[in-house]
Amino acid sequence: MSWWAPASAAAAGLGRRLLLAVGIAWASPTTLPGLLAGCVGLLLGARAYLGRRERALVFARMPSPWRGALTLGNVILHTGDSLEVACCTYAHRAGRADEPLIRLADHERAHVYQAMVLGPLFLPVYLLCGGVSGRNPLERAADRHAGEGRGWWPWAVRARGGAHCRGCRGGGA
């Protein structure tokens, strides 16, 4: 056993819970607007439930002019009854790729993880990366996570040369 390995499964579980708590706290500036929107939604007929797998408070049946879901920190605002639905990836919808359907819950869970890492920087980074778009690396990573069950972080760390977009070879854009 190396010096950094947990001494027991209990210690590892405690470490995961601590990391989760830190991520939730770090994401709270992004979560707060989601909570406010969700509370307004409750007054207009939405319902709330705790999405344990998604690590988020989910507001379903949100009244909105758009269809789908929006993740703000540890809150998911959803216009449907359930996140357990199949949907197209952003690249597929834009005609950039022929990809199989993914589960919306898995896609939104990836955004929750991204927000827990980026914290208050999540929304500015998301918007700088292109917003709601098949070219946004945060969206592509969420689609990949939903389709393959891995890869929710959009920038891979390479052994040499730092971080690059997963789709790139070398340092190009």
C-alpha atoms as a printed R data frame, in Angstrom:
    type eleno elety resid chain resno       x      y       z
1   ATOM     1    CA   MET     A     1   0.000  0.000   0.000
2   ATOM     2    CA   SER     A     2   1.362  3.428  -0.933
3   ATOM     3    CA   TRP     A     3   1.425  6.413   1.408
4   ATOM     4    CA   TRP     A     4  -1.610  8.059  -0.233
5   ATOM     5    CA   ALA     A     5  -3.894  5.013  -0.352
6   ATOM     6    CA   PRO     A     6  -6.771  4.972   2.163
7   ATOM     7    CA   ALA     A     7  -6.253  2.577   5.063
8   ATOM     8    CA   SER     A     8  -9.736  1.078   4.708
9   ATOM     9    CA   ALA     A     9 -12.923  1.153   2.692
10  ATOM    10    CA   ALA     A    10 -14.492  3.258   5.468
11  ATOM    11    CA   ALA     A    11 -11.769  5.884   5.086
12  ATOM    12    CA   ALA     A    12 -12.263  5.877   1.323
13  ATOM    13    CA   GLY     A    13 -16.025  6.348   1.778
14  ATOM    14    CA   LEU     A    14 -15.442  9.203   4.191
15  ATOM    15    CA   GLY     A    15 -13.055 10.803   1.711
16  ATOM    16    CA   ARG     A    16 -15.639 10.544  -1.094
17  ATOM    17    CA   ARG     A    17 -18.331 12.096   1.106
18  ATOM    18    CA   LEU     A    18 -15.987 14.917   2.098
19  ATOM    19    CA   LEU     A    19 -15.071 15.550  -1.546
20  ATOM    20    CA   LEU     A    20 -18.783 15.569  -2.450
21  ATOM    21    CA   ALA     A    21 -19.521 18.110   0.313
22  ATOM    22    CA   VAL     A    22 -16.682 20.352  -0.865
23  ATOM    23    CA   GLY     A    23 -17.946 20.119  -4.472
24  ATOM    24    CA   ILE     A    24 -21.501 20.999  -3.430
25  ATOM    25    CA   ALA     A    25 -20.250 23.989  -1.411
26  ATOM    26    CA   TRP     A    26 -17.967 25.137  -4.275
27  ATOM    27    CA   ALA     A    27 -20.892 24.910  -6.747
28  ATOM    28    CA   SER     A    28 -23.304 26.793  -4.451
29  ATOM    29    CA   PRO     A    29 -22.996 30.177  -6.246
30  ATOM    30    CA   THR     A    30 -24.214 28.400  -9.398
31  ATOM    31    CA   THR     A    31 -26.778 26.324  -7.478
32  ATOM    32    CA   LEU     A    32 -28.502 29.325  -5.868
33  ATOM    33    CA   PRO     A    33 -30.087 30.707  -9.093
34  ATOM    34    CA   GLY     A    34 -31.286 27.177  -9.858
35  ATOM    35    CA   LEU     A    35 -32.910 26.914  -6.426
36  ATOM    36    CA   LEU     A    36 -34.611 30.280  -6.909
37  ATOM    37    CA   ALA     A    37 -35.923 29.277 -10.350
38  ATOM    38    CA   GLY     A    38 -37.045 25.914  -8.952
39  ATOM    39    CA   CYS     A    39 -38.961 27.589  -6.120
40  ATOM    40    CA   VAL     A    40 -40.763 29.809  -8.623
41  ATOM    41    CA   GLY     A    41 -41.475 26.659 -10.636
42  ATOM    42    CA   LEU     A    42 -42.999 24.992  -7.565
43  ATOM    43    CA   LEU     A    43 -45.458 27.884  -7.260
44  ATOM    44    CA   LEU     A    44 -46.401 27.298 -10.914
45  ATOM    45    CA   GLY     A    45 -46.920 23.532 -10.631
46  ATOM    46    CA   ALA     A    46 -43.453 21.980 -10.847
47  ATOM    47    CA   ARG     A    47 -42.485 19.194  -8.465
48  ATOM    48    CA   ALA     A    48 -39.156 18.621  -6.740
49  ATOM    49    CA   TYR     A    49 -37.318 15.431  -5.853
50  ATOM    50    CA   LEU     A    50 -33.808 14.480  -4.845
51  ATOM    51    CA   GLY     A    51 -31.948 12.828  -7.715
52  ATOM    52    CA   ARG     A    52 -29.465 10.715  -5.746
53  ATOM    53    CA   ARG     A    53 -27.599  9.410  -8.805
54  ATOM    54    CA   GLU     A    54 -27.544 12.892 -10.298
55  ATOM    55    CA   ARG     A    55 -26.295 14.430  -7.013
56  ATOM    56    CA   ALA     A    56 -28.894 17.155  -7.545
57  ATOM    57    CA   LEU     A    57 -32.257 18.516  -6.545
58  ATOM    58    CA   VAL     A    58 -34.445 17.982  -9.619
59  ATOM    59    CA   PHE     A    59 -37.373 20.228 -10.426
60  ATOM    60    CA   ALA     A    60 -39.597 18.379 -12.927
61  ATOM    61    CA   ARG     A    61 -42.509 19.770 -14.935
62  ATOM    62    CA   MET     A    62 -40.927 23.224 -14.941
63  ATOM    63    CA   PRO     A    63 -43.083 25.695 -16.853
64  ATOM    64    CA   SER     A    64 -40.915 27.007 -19.653
65  ATOM    65    CA   PRO     A    65 -41.054 28.000 -23.322
66  ATOM    66    CA   TRP     A    66 -38.221 25.515 -24.090
67  ATOM    67    CA   ARG     A    67 -38.241 21.723 -23.722
68  ATOM    68    CA   GLY     A    68 -35.491 19.802 -21.982
69  ATOM    69    CA   ALA     A    69 -33.293 20.321 -18.980
70  ATOM    70    CA   LEU     A    70 -30.941 22.928 -17.581
71  ATOM    71    CA   THR     A    71 -28.365 22.233 -14.864
72  ATOM    72    CA   LEU     A    72 -27.307 24.985 -12.492
73  ATOM    73    CA   GLY     A    73 -24.845 23.602  -9.953
74  ATOM    74    CA   ASN     A    74 -26.611 20.887  -7.971
75  ATOM    75    CA   VAL     A    75 -30.045 21.756  -9.369
76  ATOM    76    CA   ILE     A    76 -31.588 20.346 -12.535
77  ATOM    77    CA   LEU     A    77 -34.565 22.210 -14.002
78  ATOM    78    CA   HIS     A    78 -36.524 19.900 -16.312
79  ATOM    79    CA   THR     A    79 -39.684 20.490 -18.321
80  ATOM    80    CA   GLY     A    80 -40.673 16.817 -18.496
81  ATOM    81    CA   ASP     A    81 -41.924 14.333 -15.924
82  ATOM    82    CA   SER     A    82 -38.680 12.389 -15.614
83  ATOM    83    CA   LEU     A    83 -35.002 12.599 -16.523
84  ATOM    84    CA   GLU     A    84 -35.142  8.905 -17.402
85  ATOM    85    CA   VAL     A    85 -35.794  9.561 -21.096
86  ATOM    86    CA   ALA     A    86 -33.783  9.001 -24.244
87  ATOM    87    CA   CYS     A    87 -32.626 12.039 -26.187
88  ATOM    88    CA   CYS     A    88 -30.314 12.991 -29.038
89  ATOM    89    CA   THR     A    89 -26.819 14.343 -28.468
90  ATOM    90    CA   TYR     A    90 -26.169 17.974 -29.391
91  ATOM    91    CA   ALA     A    91 -23.867 16.971 -32.248
92  ATOM    92    CA   HIS     A    92 -26.478 14.560 -33.638
93  ATOM    93    CA   ARG     A    93 -29.209 17.210 -33.439
94  ATOM    94    CA   ALA     A    94 -26.945 19.711 -35.249
95  ATOM    95    CA   GLY     A    95 -26.203 17.174 -38.011
96  ATOM    96    CA   ARG     A    96 -22.501 17.006 -37.102
97  ATOM    97    CA   ALA     A    97 -22.508 13.318 -36.117
98  ATOM    98    CA   ASP     A    98 -24.627 10.191 -36.309
99  ATOM    99    CA   GLU     A    99 -24.762  9.127 -32.655
100 ATOM   100    CA   PRO     A   100 -27.099  6.830 -30.716
101 ATOM   101    CA   LEU     A   101 -29.640  8.146 -28.223
102 ATOM   102    CA   ILE     A   102 -28.430  8.899 -24.686
103 ATOM   103    CA   ARG     A   103 -30.186  9.124 -21.299
104 ATOM   104    CA   LEU     A   104 -30.963 12.703 -20.295
105 ATOM   105    CA   ALA     A   105 -30.262 11.908 -16.611
106 ATOM   106    CA   ASP     A   106 -26.710 10.791 -17.452
107 ATOM   107    CA   HIS     A   107 -26.093 13.907 -19.561
108 ATOM   108    CA   GLU     A   108 -27.293 16.253 -16.819
109 ATOM   109    CA   ARG     A   109 -25.304 14.354 -14.153
110 ATOM   110    CA   ALA     A   110 -22.146 15.163 -16.130
111 ATOM   111    CA   HIS     A   111 -23.018 18.870 -15.915
112 ATOM   112    CA   VAL     A   112 -23.514 18.531 -12.146
113 ATOM   113    CA   TYR     A   113 -20.007 17.038 -11.875
114 ATOM   114    CA   GLN     A   114 -18.590 19.799 -14.096
115 ATOM   115    CA   ALA     A   115 -20.237 22.446 -11.913
116 ATOM   116    CA   MET     A   116 -18.861 20.811  -8.752
117 ATOM   117    CA   VAL     A   117 -15.339 21.126 -10.189
118 ATOM   118    CA   LEU     A   118 -15.666 24.578 -11.766
119 ATOM   119    CA   GLY     A   119 -17.838 26.057  -8.998
120 ATOM   120    CA   PRO     A   120 -18.663 29.728  -9.629
121 ATOM   121    CA   LEU     A   121 -16.703 29.566 -12.896
122 ATOM   122    CA   PHE     A   122 -19.096 27.006 -14.448
123 ATOM   123    CA   LEU     A   123 -21.491 29.474 -16.118
124 ATOM   124    CA   PRO     A   124 -18.796 31.829 -17.479
125 ATOM   125    CA   VAL     A   125 -16.759 28.872 -18.798
126 ATOM   126    CA   TYR     A   126 -19.893 27.288 -20.293
127 ATOM   127    CA   LEU     A   127 -20.810 30.509 -22.075
128 ATOM   128    CA   LEU     A   128 -17.234 31.152 -23.262
129 ATOM   129    CA   CYS     A   129 -17.146 27.624 -24.692
130 ATOM   130    CA   GLY     A   130 -20.176 28.358 -26.864
131 ATOM   131    CA   GLY     A   131 -23.245 27.938 -24.660
132 ATOM   132    CA   VAL     A   132 -25.887 25.480 -25.848
133 ATOM   133    CA   SER     A   133 -24.063 24.088 -28.861
134 ATOM   134    CA   GLY     A   134 -22.804 20.808 -30.268
135 ATOM   135    CA   ARG     A   135 -19.352 22.395 -30.397
136 ATOM   136    CA   ASN     A   136 -19.220 23.246 -26.679
137 ATOM   137    CA   PRO     A   137 -16.673 20.869 -25.083
138 ATOM   138    CA   LEU     A   138 -18.738 20.764 -21.873
139 ATOM   139    CA   GLU     A   139 -21.758 19.559 -23.871
140 ATOM   140    CA   ARG     A   140 -19.670 17.077 -25.860
141 ATOM   141    CA   ALA     A   141 -18.230 15.666 -22.620
142 ATOM   142    CA   ALA     A   142 -21.732 15.385 -21.107
143 ATOM   143    CA   ASP     A   143 -22.895 13.559 -24.239
144 ATOM   144    CA   ARG     A   144 -19.854 11.247 -24.060
145 ATOM   145    CA   HIS     A   145 -20.520 10.528 -20.382
146 ATOM   146    CA   ALA     A   146 -24.157  9.727 -21.154
147 ATOM   147    CA   GLY     A   147 -23.245  7.498 -24.087
148 ATOM   148    CA   GLU     A   148 -20.193  5.705 -22.684
149 ATOM   149    CA   GLY     A   149 -20.482  6.158 -18.908
150 ATOM   150    CA   ARG     A   150 -17.132  7.947 -18.693
151 ATOM   151    CA   GLY     A   151 -15.432 11.187 -19.644
152 ATOM   152    CA   TRP     A   152 -17.587 13.910 -18.054
153 ATOM   153    CA   TRP     A   153 -14.548 16.234 -17.874
154 ATOM   154    CA   PRO     A   154 -13.976 17.893 -21.266
155 ATOM   155    CA   TRP     A   155 -10.243 18.492 -21.077
156 ATOM   156    CA   ALA     A   156  -7.950 15.492 -20.847
157 ATOM   157    CA   VAL     A   157  -4.670 15.916 -19.025
158 ATOM   158    CA   ARG     A   158  -1.899 14.470 -21.134
159 ATOM   159    CA   ALA     A   159   1.349 13.052 -19.820
160 ATOM   160    CA   ARG     A   160   3.260 15.659 -21.818
161 ATOM   161    CA   GLY     A   161   2.074 19.048 -22.947
162 ATOM   162    CA   GLY     A   162  -0.760 19.848 -20.529
163 ATOM   163    CA   ALA     A   163  -4.495 19.831 -21.120
164 ATOM   164    CA   HIS     A   164  -6.120 19.484 -24.516
165 ATOM   165    CA   CYS     A   165  -9.593 18.962 -25.845
166 ATOM   166    CA   ARG     A   166 -10.222 15.198 -26.115
167 ATOM   167    CA   GLY     A   167 -11.002 15.473 -29.810
168 ATOM   168    CA   CYS     A   168  -7.720 17.213 -30.652
169 ATOM   169    CA   ARG     A   169  -4.401 15.745 -31.617
170 ATOM   170    CA   GLY     A   170  -1.720 17.890 -30.031
171 ATOM   171    CA   GLY     A   171  -2.461 21.486 -29.171
172 ATOM   172    CA   GLY     A   172  -4.786 22.632 -31.947
173 ATOM   173    CA   ALA     A   173  -8.336 23.820 -31.542
